Amino acid sequence: MKILVTGGAGFLGSHICEKYVNESEENKVICLDNFSNADLFNIRSLLGKRNFRLVNGDIRDKDLLDKLMPNVDVVFHLAAQIHVDKSIINPKDTYDTNVTGTLNVLESARTHDPKKIIIASTSEIYGPAKYNPMDENHPLEAPHPYGASKIAADRMALAYNKTYNLGVDIIRCFNFFGPRQKDSGYGGAISIFTKRVLNNQPPIIYGDGSQTRDYTYIKDIVRAYDLVMKSDNKDHDRIVNFGTGVEVSILDLANKIIKIVGKDLKPVFVSPRPGEVNRLHCDYSKAKEIYNFSPEYTIDQGLSEFIDWYKNFKSEEWTKIG
């Protein structure tokens, strides 16, 4: 099986690449990444594998995609500008990457006809919760350029399904975390909190910490993508949420990390982030019905495993990243 993973050196992409490279020598994995938000560390264990190929390139380069796409069986399109704050600072770059880049992937796939095309969407497209938990029919009211760009990308994929019968599956994961998630700058809250607490610094919370998220551990997310990839069910709606169905407030999350690490710290509160939604709570009943998906990790189990990994590996490897 020949697999193309866009954004393959990023957080999720590196785990997807690792799974299929190690699953079988018959799998040939192409990792495409422009390293704008990735690190070679994420895929260093794969670089010597004969069935792994790294391509330093951009999904905005349609000619490059056309060179990589022939004979590809499965496309995991994960490459994106994923950060809300960055999208507010630079909305054009966000649009170009997330919308035009996705269009390029779809058009190249239409020409070369892979068997499976799986696109990473996001729960951020739902915007402020009209009801909870949020299912796939929730209104799409993202209040920031990132969410708007992902809505446009999803709509384009659905248009290619209807117009060209392309058969794209759209996965809408709620927040997820685990090893290799960036812990600085535009990183994830859990990795940033963990880095600070391990360095005897209090977590910094934007707003009062009452905002909630539905956090899924990375191993469950990789399993979700694998379930979709290996499914031969073509009759269902192509959009599916994945999450845990359990909300946790950002304040509770920070305190859980402090407790697991064993520090005597209290979170620090600063002004809210612009465009941040207050609640994201996943209804994954469709994923359970179609793919028999249920998360195997609780938030506490995932945090414990991630923090153990971070203490043993990531602190050493990423201290150079500011």
C-alpha angles and dihedrals in degrees: 000000000000114000130189116200115189111203086021096156094054129094100280095024094058091054091049091049092047093051096054097037090054096038095069139351085224089069114090111200124196113196113200117189138147091205093231089134104005136084132218087230089073093065103024093114089058100049095089095047116111092217095054126083124184119206119187101212148110133255087225086070102085094181090057092051090052089054093051100040103067112110093002111147100191132025121198103190104198102139112117146128094256106176123104095203093049090050090056091051095044112017095163094058089047091052094045093051100039101036107024091036091052091047089054091051092048094047093048090048090050089056098044100033108217116195095239132027117184120183125196112229125171142231087235089083091072094067121192111007115259088182138356136270094030118227130190091273093060112124115266103236106146108172097208138060093252093058092043091053091051091049088054091048091051091048091051091051091050090048090054089050093053098037101038102017088237096159100222117178115212117206117199108194120185116219115320135182144182145111117351096022108140113259101197141047107001093004130131123282094239095051092044092048091048093051092050096046093048087053091051092253122129119246113258113227123196108222123351097316095245092115111108135215136186106232122198124188116244094243090060090048093052089049089052092054090047092051091053093045094051096042118106093193107123098165101076132086108280096227118082133172121220124195142106103267089234123113124211125183118234090239092053089046092054091048092049090055092047090051095047092048091045100232130145098231138130125210120255118226124216136170117304121263116254113255096011114148119224101223136026112175120164129226101197096171092119091054089050093049098045103032102020087239123169125158115255096197127067117211090256093050091048093048092050093050093045094048091049089052092047094051092048101041121000100055089058097043101043104037086105091063113087 
